Amino acid sequence: MKPIFYLVFLQIFLMQTPAKAETLGMVTDYHFFSKALNREMTCRVYLPEGYDQNNPMKRYPVVYFLHGATSGYGSYDIIYPVVDNLIAFKVIKPIILVLPDGLVPPFKGSFYTNSELYGNFEDYIANDLISFMDSAFYTRNERGKRAIMGVSMGGYGALKMAFKHQELFIGVSGHSGPVNINLLDQLIPDLKAENGGVPPFHWEPDPDKGLTILTFSMAGAFSPNLRNSFQVDFPLDSMAVPIPDVMERWKINNICEIAKTYHPAANLGIHFDCGSLDDYYLNFQNRSLADTLKKYNIAHEYLEYLGNHVSGLPLRVTLSFKYFDQLFQTTDSYSTALPASSRWKVYPSPALNSLSILNDQSGFDLDKQVFQLRNSGGQCVYQTVLTEGTNRINTNDLPAGLYFYQIQCGKSIQVGKTIIVH
């Protein structure tokens, strides 16, 4: 990965992004009830100039923006002029922008994760927020016109949401997110220094200790324990050594691990960046995510600039909005029915060294139904056209392991996983 430095960014955008336009979209706070959190929540919504509440025929793609820890959805007013400019000068087509509330006590950061301590923040975004937006506004209620992005904690949340809910989003952008929490040990020297430098350490969520409170915030999402005094299992012991069983709980929330569940049929646009001088050494985490995606042949864009955790945000989100706009335009003619209702059942038959594909509903569409089998690296290893009834594929020549399948008929796509054993 060759870094793209901040001065190069600046030169590009001084040439490509015009000065402030005189147009202004409408920014308003809205309230809705979240079933997942069992309380009323607030989101800030940007409606582009020309949005007409009396014209349901004119609908817009939606970008969801997740804020960072301790900041809140009201801390990003700098973004709205960026979107105004891009729309006014026809760099992108009009969009609706949504900033939900991801703050929660006691540590001011939900990490957009379902947690016994914080509540079901992942479900709140994936189910309640999107449902509210699609019912209350003239959105393009389809996967191909919906994207998610975020900064810091929000960068983590955006990537997590996109990988875990591939049926919802066509694109994701993460800015300076903690995407490989297995690399927590890189922060240990700073955590020790912040807490006196000499063991034994008595970890407490002191608001004046920024890195410590951030770690408590992550623990509230990844290793809550309501029986403990601070309601979490802190990942380090009194000698600042990572605690294995706690880190195992963190591992299942690791973006580098979650990314391995990505299905090639999702065709998700993935863009993320980080500063080479990130205050929390997150550039190393983001490089490792890029390496992971490369290993599994998952297409992505990773950019590294010369700057810290928050440098140059207006320029960075400009890249994201332009990236999403390209995705939205290419999906005008692209099928986004992912997944379709299950018509087929796919299961291995070890005794016969075969894979059986059974039509589980009466009748058979006349359109060609194409079956593809892909390995964990995303390569297509087998393809055939299905016939009515049971189709069997000889798996003698395929290595044992996890595979992904896709069945496509016209614009309908069914996807899933299967395991081949011998």
N, C-alpha and C positions, 0 to 999 in steps of 0.2 A: 504494500500500500504506500504510494507516494503521497506525502502531505500536500494539500493545496493550501497555500498560505493566505493569511488574512489580507495582505496588500493586493494579491491577485484578485480576491473577492471584491475588494473595494474598487479596483480599476474596472472590473467587469460591470459592476452595478452602477457606477457613475456613468458608464456609457449606455447601459440598457434600461435603467429605471429613471423615469422622468422626475422632475421636481414636483412638489406637492400640488395636487390638483385642487380645484375649488369645489369639487363634489364631496358629498358626505353621506354615507349610509346611516341608518338609524340604529342606535345601540340602546337596548332596553333590558332590564332585569325581569325575568318571569319566574313564577313559582308553580310547582307541581308536586303532587304527592308521589313519593317513591315507595312502592310495595316492598322492595328489597331492604330498605332501611327503616320502613315503617314511620316515616315522618316527611314533612314538607321540605323540599329542597329548592334551591335557587340556581338559575343559570343565567348567564348574560348572553344575549343574542344580537348579532350584527345582521341587519337586513340591508341588502344592497339598495342603492338609489334606484327608484323605479319599481320597487316591490309594491304590489297592489293587492291588498287584502280582499278586494272585490273581483279579482281576476284569477280564478283557480286554474285557468288554462296555462298560465305562465308559472312554471315551477323551476326550482333551483337545486343544484348539487349542494351537499352539506359537508363542511369540514368541522370536526370536533377537535377542540384545542384543550389539552389537559395541562393545568398549571403545576408549578413546582411546590415542594414542601415549604411550609411557613409563609407562602406568599398569598395565594388565593386568586379566584377568578377575576377580581377587580384590580389586579396588579399589572395588567398587560395592555393598558390603553395605547401604547406605542404601536400596537399591531393594526389598529383600525385604519390609520392613515396609510399604512402600507397597502392594505387591501383596497382602499379607496383609489390609490394611485394606479395599482395594477389593473383594476377594472376600468377606471376612467380612460386610461391610455391603451385599453384593449390588449394588454399583455395577457390577461386571463379573462375568461367570461365570468359574469356575476355569480357569486356564491353566497350561501348563508353560512355564517361562522358562529359556533356555539362554544362557550366557555362554562363548563359545569363546575360546581363547588366540590373540591376534593379534600377540604380541611376537616379534621375531626380531632377532638381532644383525646388524650391529654398531650400528645406530642406534635400536633399540627401537621399531620401527613398521613393519608390513608394508603398511599402507594397503589390506589385503585385496585385493591385486593380484597377478596372475601376474608374476613377476620372475625374471630370470636370477640375480640376487643373492639374493633372499629365498626363492625357491621359488614354487610355484603356490598362493598363498593364496586366490585366488578359487575355484579348483576345490576346494580343501579345504573351503570353506564350502558351496558349491553342491552338491557331490557327496558328499564323505565325511561331513561333519558331519550333514547332513540324513538321509543313509542310516543312519548310526549311531543317531540319535535315533528314527527310525521303526521300526528293528528292535529296539531295546533298551527302548522305553517304549511305553505305550499312548497314542500320539498319534493325532490325526485326520489321517491321511496323505492330505491333499488340499490343493490350492492354496487353496481358500476358507477353510481353517482354519490358515493359516501366514502369519506376518508377520515383518518384520525392522526393527530400529531400532538406533540407535547415537549415540554422543556424540563430537564432534570428529573425529578420524580415523575413528572408528566411524560417525559421521554420514555422512561421505563414503562409507565402505564399504557402509553399508546402502542408500543411494540408488543406488550403482553396482550392487550385487547385484540390487536390485529392477528397475532399468531393463534390465540385461543378461540377467536371468533372469525375465522376466515370467511364464513358465509355472510358477514356483515359489511366488510370493507374491501374496497378495491385498491387502496393505497394507505401507507403509513409513513410517518416521518418522526424520528426521535432525535432531539437535540440534547446532547450531554447527559444521557441517561445512564444510570448504574445498571448495566446490562449483563454483567458477569460477576455476581456477588460471591463467587468462589474466590475472587481476588481481594476479599476483604483484608487479607493480611497486609496488603500494601498500605492500609490506613492505620495499622496498629501503632507504628512509631508516633504518628500525630495524635492518636487517641491517648497514648501513654503520656505524651508531653502535656496534653490538655488537662490531664488528671494528676499532675504532680511529678510524673516521670519515674517514680520509684514504686515498685510493688511492696506490699499487696495493694491492689486497686479496689476501691469501693465504688462501683459504677452507679451513678445517680443521674437522673435526667435534669441537670442544671441548665436552665434557659440561657445562661451566659456561656455555656460550652457548646458551640455550634455543631461540631462534629459528633460529640457525644449524644446530643439530643437527636441528631439525624439518625444515629445508629439505633437509639431507642425507638424512633419512629418506624424504622424498618422492622425492628423486632416486634413491634405491635402488629404489623401486617403479616410477618412470616413466622413468628414464634410466640404468639400470645399465650399467656398463662395467668388466668384471673386469680389464681391462688397465691401468686407471688406479690410482694409488696408493691412493685411497680407494674404489675399485671403483664409482665413479659418475661421470657427466658432470654437474658442477654447473651450474645454469642461468645463472649470472652469470659474466662474465669478470672480469679483475683490476680493471677500472674500474667494476664493479657494473652493467654493461649486460647485459640479457638476451641470450643466445646463440640466434639464430634456429633453427638445426637442432635444438638441445636442446629448445627450447620447442615445436617441432613434435611431438616425441616425447611431451611432456607433454600436448599438445592432445588426443590420442586418448584420454586418461584423464580428460578434463574432463567433469564431470557435465552441464554445459550443452550439451556436444556429444553425449554419450551419450543425453541425454534426447530428442534429435531422432529416435532410432530407436524411440521408444515407439509401440506399436500401439494404436489406439483400442479394439480388441476386448478388450484386456487388462483394462479396467475396474479398474485399480490405484488403490487409495486412497493418496494422497500427502499427507503432513503433514510440515512442517519448521519450525524456528524458529531465532532467533538474537538475541543481545543487541545493543542499539543502541550499547553501549560495548564491544563485543568487543575483546579485547586484540590480536587479529590482523586486525582490520578485516573480519572475515568477514561482518558484517552487509551490507556492500556486495556480497559474493559471493552471499549468499543472496537479496538483492533482485534481483540479475541473473538468478538461477535462476527466481525467481517471474515475472519479466518474460519469460523464455524460454518457460516453460510456458504463460503467458498468450498469447504470440504464436502458439503451436502449438495453442491451444485444448485444452490438457491440464488437466483438473480437478485442483485441489490446494488445500491450506490452508497459508498462510504466516503465522506470527505473529512479531512482533518485540516484545521486552519491554525495559524499562529495566534493564540489567544488563550484566555482563561475560561472558567466555567460559564461566564455570562457574556463574553465579548461578542459584539457585532450581531446581536439578535435580530434586528430589522433586516439585515442582509441575509441572514440564514433562513428566516421564515419566508423571505421572498423566494428563495430557491425552492422551498417546500411547496408554496402556493403554485409556482410555475410547474413544478413536477406533477402536482395533483391535477392541474388543468389539462396537461397532456394525457393523463390517464382518463380523465372524464371524457375527453374528446374521442379517444380511441375506443371507448366502450359504447359509443353511440350505436355501433353495429355489432358489438361483441356480446355474446350470450353471457348473462350474469346469473343464470339460474343455478346456483350452487348452494346447497345440494338440491336435487329434485326429490320428490317423494319416492321412497324406495319401491321399486318394481321388482328388482332382482335380489336374490340371496346368493352370496358368494361364500363358499366354505371349502376348506381343504379336505381331501380324502387320503390320509397317509397310507392306508392299506393298499390303495390303488395307484399311489404316486400321481395323483391328479388333483386338479382344482375344479370343483363343480360350480356352475353358475345356473341357477334355477329361476325361471320366470315365475314370480310369486303371485301374479294376478291373471285372471282370465283374459283371453283375447291377446292379440299381438299386433303392435303397430306395423304398418307397412313400411315406414321409413327405416332406413338402415340404422341398426343399433351397433355401434362400434365399441368393443371392449379393449382397453389397454391395461397392461400390467407394468408397473414401474418399480424398480428397486429403491432402496432407501436413499440412493444418490440422485434419484429423479430420472434415470435413464429408462426409456421404454424397452422392456425385454421381451414383450409379447403383444401381438395385436391380432384381433380377429373380428369378424362380423357375426353377431349372435343370431341363432335361430330359435324358433319357438320350442318351449320345453326345457330340458336340461342340456346344457353344453358342458363338455368336459375337456380340460386342458391337461395334457401330459406335462408333469413337472419334473420328470427325471433329470432333465438337463439344467434345471434351475437350482442354484444353491439354496439351502435352507435359510430361512430368515424372514424378516418383516417386509411386506410388499404393500404398495398402494395400487388401487385399481380405479379406473374411471370408465363409466358407461355413458356414452353420449348418443342421443337420438334427437336430431334437429337442434333446438336450442335448450333442450333439457339435459342436465348432467347429473349423474349419480356417482358419488365418490365414496371410498371407504378404505379400510385396511384389512389385510388378511395375512396369516402366517403359514408359510410352507415348511413342512417338516418331512423328514425321510425316515 
